[in-house]
Amino acid sequence: MKKHNIKHNTAPTEEPSMGLCLVSNLITLEGKKVGYMYREEIEEDSENDSGWRFLAGTETEDYVEDEKNSKVFEVETIADFDPAILAYLHLPEGSELERIEGSDTFRMVEE
């Protein structure tokens, strides 16, 4: 079993948890920054899911479809690792963003 480079946040925070997110192993195991992020509609029966999905942005479709290539983390844990995502975490469901290369800024993805 591979060890994740990202440590789960165990320190108490003043803000309530944003919930859980799904994160690519390219981020958690290989240490890549978030390059692409989107927020899915949260299902009513979903416990503590924020809807956020974080990818490095270089994953293939086959990679993303394989459940072994992603893990569930607290959103705050990923934000601790890559603070550039903080400014975007309160965007609504359906939001889709990509990192502007070489920066800590994201832009909305146009369909």
SULVENDA-V681067 format. One record per residue. OMEGA is omega in whole degrees, 0 to 359 (none if undefined). D_CENTER is the distance of its C-alpha to the mean C-alpha in Angstrom with 2 decimals. Layout:
BEGIN
omega;d_center
OMEGA;D_CENTER
OMEGA;D_CENTER
END
This chain:
BEGIN
omega;d_center
180;21.38
180;19.09
179;18.01
177;14.48
183;14.58
179;12.15
176;14.20
182;13.45
180;14.36
180;17.83
178;19.30
179;20.27
180;18.84
181;20.89
176;18.36
180;17.53
175;14.25
180;11.71
185;11.21
177;9.06
177;5.79
188;5.93
178;4.92
176;7.71
176;10.63
177;11.22
188;8.74
180;9.86
185;13.39
174;14.32
177;12.79
177;11.65
175;9.80
179;6.91
182;9.45
180;8.28
177;6.07
182;7.92
179;8.99
174;11.40
182;14.56
178;14.62
184;17.53
183;20.28
181;20.64
180;17.02
171;16.99
178;14.41
178;11.65
184;9.84
183;9.27
175;5.68
184;4.47
180;2.81
175;6.36
179;9.03
180;11.10
181;14.03
173;13.56
178;16.55
178;16.77
179;18.43
183;15.74
183;13.05
179;15.75
183;16.54
181;14.99
184;15.78
177;13.22
180;10.10
179;9.90
177;9.09
169;8.29
179;9.00
182;6.73
178;9.53
179;9.35
177;6.28
175;8.17
180;11.23
183;10.34
184;9.37
180;11.23
182;11.27
186;8.35
184;10.65
187;13.08
189;11.05
180;9.54
175;12.90
185;13.17
174;14.51
182;13.59
179;14.13
181;12.56
185;11.46
173;11.08
180;11.74
173;12.40
187;16.16
177;17.32
182;18.52
173;17.13
181;14.57
177;14.89
174;13.11
178;15.31
177;15.28
179;15.79
178;19.28
none;20.33
END
